[in-house]
Amino acid sequence: MRGLAGKTVIVTGGAQGIGRAVVDRVVHEGGNVVIADCHAEFGKSAAQEADEIAGRPAALFVHTDVSDEESVRSMTEKTVEHFGGLDQLVNCAAVFIMRGLEATVEEWRRIMDVNIMGQALCVKHAAPHMRARGAGSVVNIASISGHIAQPGYLTYNATKAAVANMTRCMAMDLAPDGIRVNAVNPGTVWNKNNERFHREQLGMDRAEADADPEIGGRHMLGRTADPEEIASAVAFLLSDEASYITGENLMVDAGYTAM
Ligand SMILES: NC(=O)c1ccc[n+]([C@@H]2O[C@H](COP(=O)([O-])OP(=O)(O)OC[C@H]3O[C@@H](n4cnc5c(N)ncnc54)[C@H](O)[C@@H]3O)[C@@H](O)[C@H]2O)c1
């Protein structure tokens, strides 16, 4: 894909799930990647495997808490020291505190700190380095959950709706610097954590979840997504193939929100 080779990309939440698939795709396309995640064990192994995919030292793990501004500042500085600059950012890290009106103040603060402020802090500290390059691209990971109501999901869905509109505001503020900002809104993604949830809580494997009218059946294509299918959309929006796209919320949901 045009405009990814040789680029340096920060992927928050890159140790697992969708972020991990984005890391692998970026290095496969010839980019360098910083995995900014709070899970040290998975982050280090993700970096090792990304180096193997690339066949060169392409990945750096930096232990990061995106809700802590000093941690984000230090992570962006380490990125620039290590790779000589920064071109692109993927805001993937999130916590899944699914609560309704019963949510405590502490639960509200935690999910807003990570899912909303965490994305804003990463853009705040990445943008000056992109501005120094004269161009940049940011992809925020939002969700179908930011556009619909789901039972008992008040806290999470509020944060994802915030990401959808922060994306438009950031795009407007950063356009004069040649920095594009877009969001990818995935449907249900079959990652390891979702696999465990469906097995332990619902007694379902993937085939059963895909066949269930309330899970796979909520998507027009009748199935959940592989993380790599989300990573493809992220790679497109990062790349020069999307050079005339900014402020966009791309639904990557097999038609879930079109029904
Ligand atoms: N899985 C889905 O079905 C789905 C659907 C729509 C949107 N999303 C969104 O996609 C993104 C990735 O989700 P996933 O399912 O791959 O999740 P995941 O749990 O597999 O990965 C999330 C990663 O974020 C990291 N993280 C959490 N808090 C952090 C913090 N404070 N600082 C740094 N890292 C932190 C975790 O360690 C983990 O590696 C999230 O933004 C999520 O809201 C997921």
The ligand as an SDF file (V2000), in Angstrom:
LIG
                    3D

 44 48  0  0  0  0  0  0  0  0999 V2000
  -13.1020   -6.6880   19.9310 N   0  0  0  0  0  0  0  0  0  0  0  0
  -14.1740   -6.1040   19.3950 C   0  0  0  0  0  0  0  0  0  0  0  0
  -15.1780   -6.7820   19.0630 O   0  0  0  0  0  0  0  0  0  0  0  0
  -14.1950   -4.6200   19.1530 C   0  0  0  0  0  0  0  0  0  0  0  0
  -15.2650   -4.0780   18.4580 C   0  0  0  0  0  0  0  0  0  0  0  0
  -15.2910   -2.7130   18.2040 C   0  0  0  0  0  0  0  0  0  0  0  0
  -14.2570   -1.9140   18.6520 C   0  0  0  0  0  0  0  0  0  0  0  0
  -13.2270   -2.4450   19.3370 N   0  0  0  0  0  0  0  0  0  0  0  0
  -12.1670   -1.5410   19.7600 C   0  0  0  0  0  0  0  0  0  0  0  0
  -10.9460   -1.9900   19.1920 O   0  0  0  0  0  0  0  0  0  0  0  0
   -9.8520   -1.6420   20.0380 C   0  0  0  0  0  0  0  0  0  0  0  0
   -9.0370   -2.8860   20.3510 C   0  0  0  0  0  0  0  0  0  0  0  0
   -9.8920   -3.8260   20.9540 O   0  0  0  0  0  0  0  0  0  0  0  0
   -9.4800   -5.3530   21.1430 P   0  0  0  0  0  0  0  0  0  0  0  0
  -10.7440   -6.1190   21.1730 O   0  0  0  0  0  0  0  0  0  0  0  0
   -8.4210   -5.7160   20.1900 O   0  0  0  0  0  0  0  0  0  0  0  0
   -8.9270   -5.3010   22.6390 O   0  0  0  0  0  0  0  0  0  0  0  0
   -7.8290   -6.1500   23.4340 P   0  0  0  0  0  0  0  0  0  0  0  0
   -8.2780   -6.2090   24.8520 O   0  0  0  0  0  0  0  0  0  0  0  0
   -7.5060   -7.4310   22.7310 O   0  0  0  0  0  0  0  0  0  0  0  0
   -6.5670   -5.1870   23.3390 O   0  0  0  0  0  0  0  0  0  0  0  0
   -6.5550   -3.9570   23.9810 C   0  0  0  0  0  0  0  0  0  0  0  0
   -5.1200   -3.6220   24.3340 C   0  0  0  0  0  0  0  0  0  0  0  0
   -5.1100   -2.3430   24.9890 O   0  0  0  0  0  0  0  0  0  0  0  0
   -4.1970   -2.4120   26.0730 C   0  0  0  0  0  0  0  0  0  0  0  0
   -4.5240   -1.3810   27.0770 N   0  0  0  0  0  0  0  0  0  0  0  0
   -5.6120   -1.3310   27.8830 C   0  0  0  0  0  0  0  0  0  0  0  0
   -5.5350   -0.2470   28.6870 N   0  0  0  0  0  0  0  0  0  0  0  0
   -4.3840    0.4140   28.3650 C   0  0  0  0  0  0  0  0  0  0  0  0
   -3.7460    1.5800   28.8520 C   0  0  0  0  0  0  0  0  0  0  0  0
   -4.2770    2.3130   29.8530 N   0  0  0  0  0  0  0  0  0  0  0  0
   -2.5820    1.9610   28.2880 N   0  0  0  0  0  0  0  0  0  0  0  0
   -2.0210    1.2210   27.2950 C   0  0  0  0  0  0  0  0  0  0  0  0
   -2.5740    0.0920   26.8120 N   0  0  0  0  0  0  0  0  0  0  0  0
   -3.7460   -0.3150   27.3420 C   0  0  0  0  0  0  0  0  0  0  0  0
   -4.3310   -3.8300   26.6070 C   0  0  0  0  0  0  0  0  0  0  0  0
   -3.2130   -4.2280   27.3700 O   0  0  0  0  0  0  0  0  0  0  0  0
   -4.4910   -4.6270   25.3180 C   0  0  0  0  0  0  0  0  0  0  0  0
   -3.2520   -5.0760   24.8220 O   0  0  0  0  0  0  0  0  0  0  0  0
  -10.4670   -0.9740   21.2560 C   0  0  0  0  0  0  0  0  0  0  0  0
  -10.4260    0.4170   21.0810 O   0  0  0  0  0  0  0  0  0  0  0  0
  -11.8980   -1.4730   21.2420 C   0  0  0  0  0  0  0  0  0  0  0  0
  -12.7570   -0.5860   21.9190 O   0  0  0  0  0  0  0  0  0  0  0  0
  -13.1680   -3.7930   19.6080 C   0  0  0  0  0  0  0  0  0  0  0  0
  1  2  1  0
  2  3  2  0
  2  4  1  0
  4  5  1  0
  4 44  2  0
  5  6  2  0
  6  7  1  0
  7  8  2  0
  8  9  1  0
  8 44  1  0
  9 10  1  0
  9 42  1  0
 10 11  1  0
 11 12  1  0
 11 40  1  0
 12 13  1  0
 13 14  1  0
 14 15  2  0
 14 16  1  0
 14 17  1  0
 17 18  1  0
 18 19  2  0
 18 20  1  0
 18 21  1  0
 21 22  1  0
 22 23  1  0
 23 24  1  0
 23 38  1  0
 24 25  1  0
 25 26  1  0
 25 36  1  0
 26 27  1  0
 26 35  1  0
 27 28  2  0
 28 29  1  0
 29 30  1  0
 29 35  2  0
 30 31  1  0
 30 32  2  0
 32 33  1  0
 33 34  2  0
 34 35  1  0
 36 37  1  0
 36 38  1  0
 38 39  1  0
 40 41  1  0
 40 42  1  0
 42 43  1  0
M  CHG  2   8   1  16  -1
M  END
$$$$
